[in-house]
Amino acid sequence: MGHTFGVKCAQCEYKFEAVVGHGMLWCDFFGTDLDTDAPIYMDYIKDEKILDDINRIIQTEENVRGHVIDKIGYSHGLAQYLCVKCGRLYNKCYFKLVFDDGSYEPEYFCDCCENKLKKVNLENNNKLKWNCPLCGQNKLVNDHNARQIFFD
């Protein structure tokens, strides 16, 4: 189940629509698209380094395809990432592969300043603890008037 909610700046016109979770299309995230024979995750992840990392893990970790669903857990969906340098927020694909010798989570970088992004939880925060990317003020709040969509 996924949903959307809004974040806004109380000082300026900045607004951000957050998309959280996943719908039914994501249930078999590491499965194969029947139309293209490509892995489903390739529809959602466009970062070449992350795609290379996933392909390397699948090829080098023993039985990782079977493990992803059966023996070793994974979680995935859309999540919010913050650039702590410039304050920009992003909706990005989150997933975590856990295998016998370790785990893998994607690393994303800001489109503007190339700083590493930090995964953040925007939900249920009345006052968000970072500055607006437009005006620089610490006035980001949940936008209770933003449209909320629930999807499956």
C-alpha positions as CSV (number, residue, x, y, z in Angstrom):
1,M,0.0,0.0,0.0
2,G,1.3,3.5,-0.8
3,H,0.1,7.0,-0.3
4,T,1.0,10.7,-0.9
5,F,1.1,13.7,1.4
6,G,2.4,17.2,1.2
7,V,5.2,19.3,2.8
8,K,5.3,23.0,2.6
9,C,7.2,26.0,3.8
10,A,5.2,28.3,6.1
11,Q,7.4,31.2,5.0
12,C,7.4,31.0,1.2
13,E,5.7,29.1,-1.7
14,Y,7.7,25.9,-1.5
15,K,5.7,22.7,-1.7
16,F,6.7,19.1,-2.1
17,E,4.5,16.0,-2.7
18,A,5.9,13.0,-1.0
19,V,5.1,9.5,-2.3
20,V,5.6,6.7,0.2
21,G,5.4,2.9,-0.1
22,H,4.5,0.8,-3.0
23,G,1.5,-0.5,-4.9
24,M,0.7,-3.9,-6.4
25,L,3.0,-3.3,-9.4
26,W,6.0,-3.4,-7.0
27,C,5.1,-6.7,-5.3
28,D,7.5,-8.6,-7.4
29,F,10.1,-5.8,-7.6
30,F,13.0,-8.2,-8.5
31,G,10.9,-10.3,-10.8
32,T,10.8,-10.2,-14.6
33,D,8.6,-7.9,-16.7
34,L,6.6,-10.3,-18.9
35,D,6.5,-7.7,-21.8
36,T,10.2,-6.8,-21.9
37,D,12.0,-9.8,-20.2
38,A,13.8,-7.1,-18.2
39,P,13.9,-7.0,-14.4
40,I,11.0,-4.9,-13.0
41,Y,13.3,-2.8,-10.9
42,M,14.7,-1.3,-14.1
43,D,11.5,0.5,-14.7
44,Y,11.9,2.4,-11.4
45,I,15.7,2.8,-10.9
46,K,17.4,5.0,-13.5
47,D,20.8,5.4,-11.8
48,E,23.4,3.4,-13.7
49,K,25.7,2.8,-10.7
50,I,22.8,1.4,-8.7
51,L,21.7,-0.8,-11.6
52,D,25.3,-2.0,-11.9
53,D,25.5,-2.7,-8.2
54,I,22.3,-4.8,-8.2
55,N,23.4,-6.8,-11.3
56,R,26.8,-7.4,-9.6
57,I,25.1,-8.7,-6.4
58,I,22.7,-10.9,-8.4
59,Q,25.6,-12.4,-10.3
60,T,28.1,-12.9,-7.4
61,E,25.9,-13.8,-4.5
62,E,25.1,-17.5,-4.5
63,N,21.4,-18.0,-5.3
64,V,20.5,-14.4,-4.5
65,R,17.4,-14.5,-6.9
66,G,15.9,-17.3,-4.8
67,H,17.0,-15.7,-1.6
68,V,15.5,-12.3,-2.3
69,I,12.0,-13.7,-2.0
70,D,12.5,-16.9,0.1
71,K,15.3,-17.1,2.6
72,I,16.7,-13.6,2.9
73,G,14.4,-10.6,3.4
74,Y,14.0,-7.5,1.2
75,S,12.0,-4.4,1.5
76,H,11.3,-1.8,-1.1
77,G,9.1,1.2,-2.1
78,L,9.2,4.9,-2.6
79,A,10.8,7.0,0.2
80,Q,12.0,10.5,0.7
81,Y,15.6,11.6,0.6
82,L,17.1,14.9,1.7
83,C,20.2,16.8,0.6
84,V,21.5,18.1,3.9
85,K,23.6,20.6,2.0
86,C,21.0,22.5,-0.1
87,G,17.8,21.2,1.5
88,R,16.2,19.7,-1.6
89,L,13.8,16.8,-1.1
90,Y,13.4,13.8,-3.5
91,N,11.1,10.8,-4.0
92,K,13.5,7.9,-4.7
93,C,13.2,4.2,-4.9
94,Y,14.2,2.5,-1.7
95,F,15.1,-1.1,-1.3
96,K,17.3,-3.2,0.8
97,L,18.8,-6.5,-0.3
98,V,19.9,-8.8,2.6
99,F,22.0,-11.8,1.8
100,D,24.2,-14.3,3.7
101,D,27.3,-12.1,3.8
102,G,25.7,-8.6,4.2
103,S,23.2,-6.2,2.7
104,Y,22.9,-3.5,0.1
105,E,20.9,-0.2,0.0
106,P,21.2,2.3,-2.8
107,E,23.0,5.6,-2.4
108,Y,21.6,8.7,-4.1
109,F,23.1,12.1,-4.8
110,C,21.6,15.5,-5.2
111,D,21.0,16.7,-8.7
112,C,22.1,20.2,-7.9
113,C,25.1,20.0,-5.5
114,E,26.0,16.2,-5.9
115,N,25.9,15.8,-2.1
116,K,25.0,12.3,-0.8
117,L,21.2,12.2,0.0
118,K,19.9,11.0,3.4
119,K,16.8,8.9,3.7
120,V,14.3,10.8,5.9
121,N,10.9,10.2,7.5
122,L,8.6,13.1,6.7
123,E,5.4,11.6,8.0
124,N,3.8,12.7,11.2
125,N,6.3,15.5,11.8
126,N,4.5,18.7,12.7
127,K,7.8,20.7,12.4
128,L,10.5,19.3,10.1
129,K,14.0,19.9,11.3
130,W,15.7,21.3,8.2
131,N,15.6,24.5,6.2
132,C,13.5,25.2,3.1
133,P,15.5,24.8,-0.1
134,L,13.9,28.1,-1.5
135,C,14.0,30.6,1.3
136,G,16.4,29.0,3.7
137,Q,14.1,29.4,6.7
138,N,13.4,26.5,9.1
139,K,9.7,26.6,8.4
140,L,8.9,23.3,6.7
141,V,5.7,21.7,8.0
142,N,3.3,19.0,6.9
143,D,0.8,20.4,4.4
144,H,-2.6,19.1,5.7
145,N,-4.4,20.7,2.8
146,A,-2.4,18.8,0.1
147,R,-4.1,16.1,-1.8
148,Q,-3.7,12.7,-0.3
149,I,-3.9,9.7,-2.6
150,F,-3.8,6.1,-1.4
151,F,-2.8,3.5,-4.0
152,D,-2.4,-0.3,-4.1
